[in-house]
Amino acid sequence: MNVPSTRKQVNACWKAVLLGLCFLLTSGQISFAQTNKVSSSANAEQEIINISKEKWQWMSDKNVDKLTALFDEKSMFVHMGGSWGKTQELDVIKSGNIWYKKATVHSTTVNMIGNTAILLSDLDLVAVVGGNEVVNPFMVTEVYVNQNGKWTLGQLSFSRLMRPVKN
């Protein structure tokens, strides 16, 4: 009777060992997937920050060709003086009615929601509007959408802040 009992104990030990190995392998895969997801999200956030920096430079340079490719066809722009779509924004930049001369970004945050990135930038903007140079502190909201592996700007809003200019 002792032998069958020992055999049962050995079988139970092996089952416990196999179950433990399965658990370790499964938890390792889940952990790797979560780490990979976090890494992927961090990469996307950095990509959006880089795109935004390039966008400010293109706006300063009045590079409407690059901006045309970045701005989604349905994109909307909200300014202190009104709101409009892609064509009018590009016309405003091209004509120099608003020249985004220099954006000094003080802080940026990015929130990812699926294939959408919402970027908030606390910045001081030096702009020439109607021939007059102005400096304003803004919280700028940029919404980017990833379609077929390509980020496009869907919305840009300027909210004037009550803080003094930091430049």
Secondary structure, 3 states (H helix, E strand, C coil): CHHHHHHHHHHHHHHHHHHHHHHHHHHHHHHHHHHHHHHHHHHHHHHHHHHHHHHHHHHHHCCHHHHHHHEEEEEEEEECCEEEEHHHHHHHHHHCCEEEEEEEEEEEEEEEECCEEEEEEEEEEEEEECCEEEEEEEEEEEEEEEECCEEEEEEEEEEECCCCCCC
